[in-house]
């Protein structure tokens, strides 16, 4: 029904335009003669009037056809701009030339100046008719905006092409209920100037004062080409205003001409990392997995499932997903089946702690590349269950890596963590031991064993962001362990890109480390999430500091002092040189640790301390 009504309205507008154009064509003809004879109608020679009458039908048909060819009846005139003005001008000039040629071909005499005068009058009328509609709509919108009390006062940050497009749409579309009051841009040449009728009041230092002066309730950041550090700085400033913040995601909207209010999104935590997202050309680095059998342990988890997603589209011969949790593996299996129906996909329920099962899988499928993402990762839980951390992380890794070596796997990539550096908890210490295992096994097998170490992953299962969101949804309080605790963060795709690139760089025994930029205060993260959710910190949602949990550090290090750094082709990825260690002693200690963990020994932490000298045990 609505579509029919819109079509009817559209047809009525076209009919009115046609009628207006026909009147304008005839009127332009008579006005050209009238002006030629110095505004005295009685002085016009009758033969000239008859010429116009006789040629009028042909002139109207030709002119309308030319106008149609230039889309003058199919353009949306409420968005009319320079392009439409150029089209009108070209259409009128061509129709004027056709009119002049035609009148002479049909021997209809007119004064020599008639052609130029006729074209000028017709151009003025065509512009007037079409832009009059936009003028009326603009005046109607302005009246609507100024008299609607429920309108939101909006500030647009960025007075470039994207900002201008956003302002233009907000002014033309009264249904959006937003009034653009001012713009912000750091270009001093734009200050005091108007963009789409909106004043540029200053730079980012003027944001807070402009919000107060104009009563701003919503801020739109329209800077798709700005670096992440600039966006973070602006968002930090906007946070002090308690305005709702929206942002234009990226350059592709500007390039494709799709800049519009519908493209705006809420500011996300990822915008506050203060660094550019890591760019990895997967097509270049994933040559080593093409036509290969790839196995991913922990393939249903946050990191493991993303590894599977990125591998699925890069020509692997067969993708084997191994996970102990059936719900996780079922979800990623169904997703990949939908997206990649031709993929040879195998989903297996198995525990990395089961030696026989892991060896059976390796023997049956003969993977070329293994990504080992299966692990217990929750620090407080592992502090309460230290033997389980050792059984799953340490010996799950040992069994999987040993099976990989025995069955001729070409590359084995361990997913590690920054908590393995100078660990203060059993989870971190267990992951450090996993790194030591792959370094040791690298010397006993042809397999290239490497580890990839990174920080906290935004949005992963059990991470701080989902917890904060849940607490906010429940009305608070949001719990933070310490006001000064800081962490390095990265997105899941970034983490996986590093893992995949490590596999490409692998020569054996390396620990790959990501330059993760500046650390983020967890308390600031909590405050920003509360504000992003539309609440006021301390008024609507409280932040409660609970104290550091067992084994928790105020900050995480990414690299141990002894390891040093080596550069790679990617300047955001570094290689830590493996620490010299006595493999024979380590393997003996590992055997003793296995026996102790099987008996759930209470001395497990002391035994780990002997194997990982940098491990700082909590005081009982």
Steps between C-alpha positions, in 0.01 A plus 500: 500500500775745597695412188193573283452836672866590442476405130185714463676796662799448274286493184317818610833680547618392153172620343530836678863531384399422142223758512734757648766429235251535213384834637864606549591404138216708356555787739874508425425526127271802542723667760799470265305688228362748753850585626636513144239767413579703811203382709242633251278211396330700220835544324554124455470400135205268446718262295717432807195418714369266234840327481488429872142369481578276203814350657362480857390133479833377362693719746307366801545134397874539431564700816310258727688207343835669566399582857400137555836382365673720759288351785318824572182301573658220704729693737417548869485877508498522878867390470573728202860621489771604251458179298132575438585861411753380241243258355241778468750732331615237249142395424385859440803592285456191282127558469573865406735385224248242375229769505715740295593236244144370475337839448734578218461153348122547496547858371344669804671841513595661833737787592870410533502579872194284566697173548724640774216678677273194479774276649568745784132531594448124480807432718380748764154346505626139514726584794221698665239224464723223636678687775179671609383156624817462705467857631142439614602171664796669668283779642246244618774297670654809660161601638444144622841487668467836673153425635538138614577488871591130497786555252848395615777758468788340308868584462690356202875455548679512166418765240628303200304317232358243743392765750340709225305196376373424850393861559324511164297186573409611851373834365296338221344219704267637768405146611845461661402760765851643525605863473863560393611798706874517436805323358851440633818481290866553587571670166537870596398602146152354562432674830222755464401361160173328412469143367154418362375801694653381828763707684843351579549635853855381566731202558485207739607721790166681456283185522402531865426874485299461177292221659407733786437801273272321254338253740636201306361157590648291217844504338578347161866428416527517121874444448530170312862557395628614842753275678381301800709712736310814391162327535597384849602853600170643374291228665683561828407869479139421409473267799509804729185645341254214575375527140399197295787431259466352151777436249541445125694170473745536210616634166307251286175690554663820375659333197179321402285809552301324773557754779169524682350506847413130462875421488561650845570264787556531871855557620649165595770405747727413207499870405678574828803275445683797353673310220425389147368148454771261393491440127609159379470388140368149556525421129877550518570318826257210480669329209638247747149369581368475146422141405611394849318315777466739795399405855383753762469395864262706711334581168172594665648775718536870419847478348470148362171569320641816340803304379256256338305784336807656345647168388173381345516758225864442405506170315580249774469141383326395820416683823479294820345664806570337836325609820375340819188720519227379263298825494801709394610264228144460371458876454821551301431183299155625393633849423777369275264259325273792408778730384728242335286208378790363292740490797617156611416550868542250784376575855631274775420483870825427681706602800862599451566320832408167339826365355341215308227715347742773386740246347207326330389829342855583386544155352167498316499853354876571474479880538771715347443799730369507859374807688481420871244734661354259758569620854356604834546877514306644796749619760287488820349160412842353433632642829233291672571200279876503435532132417233530230694789343810280486313193368321689224742773399840342559435134428226567246761698308770237555277219375374691199844633404663158547233338284556769237875431499457123483254522209707734283304824543685775313414790730359524851382841626431542872263775618667661803434809712672805647422347841782252428749783552623513862179320604331571831232233458490131418323559167781728379765262630332208325505690169867582550563131541307439177744737326790307652348172375475612137854646519626167631310279253620720213846350558376140491270501195515641145171681577534879525365580848423866580299697755295818454459730797244778526293687758132515585254454218202734473171315510639151553313250714539587866686827434436819691282673237213247498514496882473879520211503250312242703553695821380822334189324366424382854527856633849471647725524677783445254781322680866592438773340708723810532477863380851485351493157334598514130491251216601475136209434267451381146206390289435135420579545126831668594595217731420242235688695232810481720453129555470437127797718417708323760436179313635665185814632672568181698847352484471321834533593867386864471263692724314758296390816682266775384565870552163572660535877536414678821345314794144586607380564854224253586327768712488733196364212294220451752418873509488521121272198474262653754492827303461320167198324648336837570561512876689734730793361697438520872139609460325233294768229520760470775853363458603274786867423563534146637877466544749299296407134464743220586781492246392821328754768400446875470661481156611236249835480323522371147861388493744369756821701541720204406333442168584819310329587171551429133318678221281335237362626168195622694617784726223422749619142547822415683682179580627423848813288496439177695662478843781254542386210713613151590255280309599182682436653842175657376370167366584326829318772696208471262469129575501570873241776453274259310504252784427773755212653304341158447489469880370860534803588710481803728866568419430560131578874519840439659585250227395751230715765670805274463434464127404865439738715709316821403174372649404707807285285727224660702556509875279259687 
